[in-house]
Structures are given as C-alpha cells and as structure tokens.
Amino acid sequence: MKKVLLIENQYLQFKSIRKELQEHYEGEFEIYPLEIGDEETDRKEFEALMDQVRIALNERYGKMENKKSKSVLRTLIKDENFDLLIIDYKLVGYDGAPTGIQLASDFRADNIRCPILFLSRTPDNRSDILTTRGSVSEPYSWASKGYSDHDLLDGGYVNSDVTSKIDALIKLNKLEEVQTILLSLVRSEPMMQLIKTDDVKFFTDRVYRFNFDEGQKKEIMEMEEDPMQDEEIRVRFLNKYRELLKNIS
C-alpha cells in the first residue's frame, strides 16, 4: 500500500480529495491525515497538520517558529516514508505569502525526494509560478483542481485528470529508483558479465526499459564483455534485478 500525504488548505476540499482518491484507488493508497471515522477527531488531525504547514510558511511567526514547524513536517515525511506528496499551491491566507512551491522547495532542500503533485485552481503557466517552480527538482507535476470558488472538487475530473498524473509520477519515480539501484549494483560489485547466455539475453533485452542515457548504455554494454568470476555475486545480482523488474511491471 502506498502512502500519500495530502496538504490542502481547506478542510472540506481535503475531505473531498481524500474521498475521491480512496474510491479510485480502492485501498491501494493510505492518505494522510488518515480518516479516523469520527468527524471531530478527523478535523483535529487535519488542523494539527495544517497548523504546522501555516507556521512553517508564515513569516509573521518568526524564523525560529518557522524552523520548528519545518522540522516537524520533515520528520513526519521521513518517518512515514511517503510515496507521494499532494500539495495545494495556496496554503497561507495573505497576499504575497510563501506558497506550496516554497514548501516543496524546502522539502527538496531537506533531501525529501518523493514525487510531488501540486493541486491548485491556479494555472501553472502564470508568470509567478513559472518563475518559482524551478526551485523544485523533479519528480513533480501540476494538476488543476477542476473547480472554482467554493465548489467541491469534481470527482469525474479527479478520475480523468488528477489520477493519471499521480500514476505517471509514481511510475516515473519507480523507474528512477530502479536506475539508481541497478547502476549502484553494477558499479559496486565485480559483476562485469552475466555468464549464462539466457541471462545475458534477459539482461540486454530488458535493460533499455529504464531509459538509460547513452553514457550509461555504453557502460552497461562494456560490462558484458568481461566474465564475472564470482557466482554468488552473479546470482544475487540477477535475483535483485528480476525483483526490481517485477516491481515496476
């Protein structure tokens, strides 16, 4: 089950988004703050999270309080090991306040690498967004909430647009994880060749699914020219490689 942290400024919108995603993914996602079942408790959990977000971003609390709340959020995200962050663009209610982009940028600075989906009524081609969005490293994407004023998020829109962007982000992140792990395995062990013919074919037929750049492809092909001496390492590598492939199929 994948863990998703939903940072949305308005409680009713938060509930609507959480409900639509839960219904769409049918138990595949655990969306935080979790639905406890009791309205009063649910609201308290939502407010506890959003209080930390608002203090982290609202400069009027002062740098010390900003820093404390950012630390609380950072610890939450790292401890829960979220697979995805969904962040509202406008999180603090005054003109010129830091936005969800600033929050995401702070997370990246703290080495939080999970995918981020910005979900907002604000179009992503607005000049201020184009200017600031570059501070957030990939993977991230942007989706419109598909509503205006105080209307609730449209469920049909969630299923037609928002979930497709979530799926693409999670898939992209998994591919990047596989690339990183696979190249780490290749570089860290003396595994310069897959001995058996069928293993070599399995490797060469599948490796290009990961969209390696030309330099990485060259390195992998050179790896296949020398025999691997350690049978135990070879077997461990192949088993890990097959496991990674299975996880993204």
C-alpha positions as CSV (number, residue, x, y, z in Angstrom):
1,M,0.0,0.0,0.0
2,K,1.3,3.4,-1.0
3,K,1.4,6.3,1.5
4,V,0.2,9.7,0.4
5,L,0.4,13.0,2.3
6,L,-2.3,15.4,1.3
7,I,-1.6,19.1,2.2
8,E,-4.7,21.0,1.4
9,N,-5.6,24.4,2.8
10,Q,-9.4,23.8,3.2
11,Y,-10.9,21.0,5.3
12,L,-13.9,20.4,3.0
13,Q,-11.7,20.2,-0.1
14,F,-9.3,17.9,1.8
15,K,-12.1,15.5,2.6
16,S,-13.4,15.6,-0.9
17,I,-10.0,14.9,-2.5
18,R,-9.2,12.2,0.0
19,K,-12.6,10.5,-0.6
20,E,-12.2,10.6,-4.4
21,L,-8.7,9.2,-4.3
22,Q,-9.7,6.5,-1.8
23,E,-12.5,5.4,-4.1
24,H,-10.4,5.5,-7.2
25,Y,-7.5,3.5,-5.8
26,E,-9.7,1.1,-3.8
27,G,-7.4,0.5,-0.8
28,E,-4.1,0.9,-2.7
29,F,-3.4,4.3,-1.1
30,E,-3.3,5.3,2.5
31,I,-3.9,9.0,2.6
32,Y,-2.7,11.1,5.5
33,P,-4.0,12.6,7.6
34,L,-5.9,9.3,8.0
35,E,-9.6,9.0,8.1
36,I,-10.3,8.0,11.7
37,G,-14.1,7.9,11.3
38,D,-15.0,10.4,13.9
39,E,-15.6,13.9,12.4
40,E,-14.2,15.8,15.4
41,T,-11.0,13.7,15.5
42,D,-10.6,13.9,11.7
43,R,-10.8,17.6,11.8
44,K,-8.3,17.8,14.7
45,E,-5.8,15.7,12.8
46,F,-6.3,17.9,9.7
47,E,-5.8,21.1,11.7
48,A,-2.8,19.7,13.5
49,L,-1.0,19.1,10.2
50,M,-2.1,22.4,8.7
51,D,-1.1,24.4,11.7
52,Q,2.5,23.2,11.2
53,V,2.3,24.0,7.5
54,R,1.0,27.5,8.1
55,I,3.6,28.2,10.8
56,A,6.3,26.8,8.6
57,L,5.4,29.2,5.8
58,N,4.0,32.3,7.5
59,E,6.9,34.7,8.1
60,R,4.9,36.5,10.7
61,Y,5.6,33.7,13.2
62,G,9.3,34.4,13.0
63,K,12.3,32.4,11.8
64,M,12.5,30.2,15.0
65,E,8.9,29.1,14.8
66,N,9.2,28.6,11.0
67,K,12.2,26.4,11.5
68,K,10.5,24.3,14.3
69,S,7.4,23.6,12.1
70,K,9.5,22.7,9.1
71,S,11.4,20.2,11.3
72,V,8.1,18.7,12.4
73,L,7.0,18.3,8.8
74,R,10.3,16.9,7.7
75,T,10.3,14.3,10.5
76,L,6.8,13.3,9.6
77,I,7.6,12.8,5.9
78,K,10.8,10.9,6.5
79,D,9.4,8.7,9.3
80,E,6.3,7.7,7.3
81,N,8.3,7.3,4.1
82,F,5.6,8.7,1.9
83,D,5.4,7.6,-1.8
84,L,3.7,10.9,-2.9
85,L,3.1,14.4,-1.6
86,I,0.0,16.3,-2.8
87,I,0.4,19.9,-2.0
88,D,-2.0,22.8,-2.5
89,Y,-0.5,25.9,-4.1
90,K,-2.0,28.5,-1.8
91,L,-1.6,27.5,1.8
92,V,-1.3,30.8,3.7
93,G,-4.1,33.3,3.5
94,Y,-2.4,36.6,2.8
95,D,-1.1,38.3,-0.4
96,G,2.5,37.6,-1.1
97,A,2.7,34.7,1.3
98,P,5.0,31.8,0.6
99,T,3.2,29.0,-1.4
100,G,3.2,25.3,-1.7
101,I,6.1,25.7,-4.1
102,Q,8.2,27.2,-1.4
103,L,7.2,24.3,0.9
104,A,8.1,21.8,-1.7
105,S,11.4,23.5,-2.3
106,D,12.2,23.3,1.4
107,F,11.4,19.6,1.4
108,R,13.8,19.1,-1.5
109,A,16.5,21.0,0.4
110,D,16.0,18.5,3.2
111,N,16.6,15.7,0.8
112,I,13.0,14.6,0.5
113,R,12.9,13.1,-3.0
114,C,9.4,11.5,-3.3
115,P,7.2,12.8,-6.1
116,I,5.1,15.9,-5.6
117,L,1.8,16.8,-7.2
118,F,0.7,20.4,-6.9
119,L,-3.0,20.5,-6.9
120,S,-4.5,24.0,-7.4
121,R,-7.1,26.2,-9.0
122,T,-4.2,28.4,-10.1
123,P,-2.9,27.6,-13.7
124,D,0.7,26.6,-13.8
125,N,1.5,28.9,-16.7
126,R,1.1,32.0,-14.6
127,S,4.3,34.0,-14.6
128,D,5.0,33.9,-10.9
129,I,4.6,30.1,-10.9
130,L,6.9,29.7,-13.9
131,T,9.5,31.8,-12.0
132,T,9.4,29.9,-8.7
133,R,8.6,26.4,-9.9
134,G,12.2,25.9,-11.0
135,S,13.3,25.7,-7.3
136,V,11.6,22.3,-7.1
137,S,13.6,19.4,-8.5
138,E,11.9,16.6,-10.3
139,P,9.8,14.5,-10.0
140,Y,6.8,16.8,-9.7
141,S,3.7,17.6,-11.7
142,W,0.8,20.1,-11.6
143,A,-2.9,19.5,-11.8
144,S,-5.9,21.8,-11.7
145,K,-8.5,21.2,-9.0
146,G,-11.2,21.4,-11.6
147,Y,-13.5,23.7,-9.6
148,S,-14.0,27.4,-8.9
149,D,-14.9,29.5,-5.9
150,H,-16.2,27.3,-3.1
151,D,-17.5,24.4,-5.1
152,L,-16.1,21.0,-4.2
153,L,-13.6,19.2,-6.3
154,D,-15.4,17.3,-9.1
155,G,-14.9,13.6,-8.8
156,G,-15.1,13.0,-12.5
157,Y,-12.3,15.4,-13.0
158,V,-10.2,13.6,-10.4
159,N,-10.6,10.3,-12.2
160,S,-9.9,11.7,-15.6
161,D,-7.0,14.0,-15.0
162,V,-5.6,14.0,-11.5
163,T,-5.2,10.3,-11.1
164,S,-3.4,10.0,-14.4
165,K,-0.8,12.5,-13.2
166,I,-0.4,10.6,-9.9
167,D,0.1,7.3,-11.8
168,A,2.7,8.9,-14.1
169,L,4.6,10.4,-11.2
170,I,4.7,7.2,-9.2
171,K,5.8,5.2,-12.3
172,L,8.5,7.7,-13.1
173,N,9.8,7.6,-9.6
174,K,9.9,3.8,-9.6
175,L,11.9,3.8,-12.8
176,E,14.3,6.3,-11.4
177,E,14.7,4.2,-8.2
178,V,15.4,1.1,-10.4
179,Q,18.0,3.0,-12.4
180,T,19.8,4.2,-9.3
181,I,19.8,0.9,-7.6
182,L,20.7,-1.1,-10.7
183,L,23.6,1.2,-11.5
184,S,24.7,1.1,-7.9
185,L,24.8,-2.7,-8.0
186,V,26.7,-2.7,-11.3
187,R,29.3,-0.2,-10.1
188,S,29.8,-1.6,-6.6
189,E,30.5,-5.2,-7.3
190,P,32.8,-7.1,-9.7
191,M,29.9,-8.2,-11.9
192,M,31.2,-7.4,-15.4
193,Q,29.4,-10.2,-17.2
194,L,26.4,-12.3,-16.9
195,I,27.8,-15.8,-17.5
196,K,24.9,-17.8,-19.0
197,T,23.6,-17.0,-22.4
198,D,20.0,-16.8,-21.3
199,D,20.9,-14.4,-18.5
200,V,22.8,-12.2,-20.9
201,K,19.8,-12.1,-23.2
202,F,17.4,-11.4,-20.3
203,F,19.6,-8.5,-19.3
204,T,20.2,-6.9,-22.7
205,D,16.6,-7.4,-23.8
206,R,15.2,-5.6,-20.7
207,V,17.7,-3.1,-19.6
208,Y,16.7,-0.4,-22.1
209,R,13.2,-0.2,-20.5
210,F,15.0,2.1,-17.9
211,N,15.8,4.8,-20.5
212,F,19.5,4.9,-19.6
213,D,21.4,7.8,-21.3
214,E,24.0,6.9,-23.9
215,G,26.9,7.0,-21.5
216,Q,25.1,4.6,-19.1
217,K,24.2,2.3,-22.0
218,K,27.8,2.2,-23.2
219,E,28.9,1.4,-19.6
220,I,26.5,-1.5,-19.4
221,M,27.5,-2.9,-22.8
222,E,31.1,-2.8,-21.8
223,M,30.2,-4.6,-18.6
224,E,29.1,-7.5,-20.7
225,E,32.5,-8.0,-22.4
226,D,34.3,-9.4,-19.3
227,P,33.4,-12.6,-17.4
228,M,32.1,-12.3,-13.9
229,Q,34.1,-14.6,-11.7
230,D,32.0,-14.7,-8.5
231,E,29.0,-17.0,-8.9
232,E,27.4,-15.9,-5.6
233,I,27.5,-12.2,-6.7
234,R,26.1,-13.0,-10.1
235,V,23.2,-14.9,-8.7
236,R,22.5,-12.2,-6.1
237,F,22.6,-9.5,-8.8
238,L,20.2,-11.4,-11.1
239,N,17.7,-12.1,-8.3
240,K,17.7,-8.4,-7.3
241,Y,17.4,-7.3,-10.9
242,R,14.4,-9.6,-11.6
243,E,12.8,-8.3,-8.3
244,L,13.2,-4.7,-9.5
245,L,11.7,-5.5,-12.9
246,K,8.7,-7.2,-11.2
247,N,8.1,-4.3,-9.0
248,I,7.5,-1.9,-12.0
249,S,5.7,-4.3,-14.3
